[in-house]
């Protein structure tokens, strides 16, 4: 079930259970997960993109293994709030994923999430090579944390 607003997503979620945040890139999918109380987002892994069926299978394996209750996809809006090709690609991914899982799927505005993740990694004095390896999952955690904070406010 695709939820257009975070309020709809909140209404579709069960009372408890961890959720995942996704940073969909052209080459990778950053994955972060929350704790069961949905208060803290933690980077988990990066899925190297191949084709949708393989990407979805890997993602749904994570969902199954962790008993996740929902998925938040970062929606890459333009700085003026409009949606471009990348946002449309994210929406298409969500429509395809919706056919494979009954979980609620929500969107969170991810503008500047990668910039914030990069800044946090630089402040932590992370090497360039290590930053390249973890940037997508840290960006996913940044996206998920924003959604968790909003869900907590709604709750």
Secondary structure, 3 states (H helix, E strand, C coil): CEECCHHHHHHHCCCCCCCEEEEECCCEEEEEEECCCCCCEEEEEEEECCCHHHHHHHHHHHHHHHCCCEEEEEECECCCCCECHHHHHHHHHHHHHHCCCCCEEEEEECCCHHHHHHHHHHHCCCCHHHHHHHHHHHHHHHHHHHHHHHHHHHC
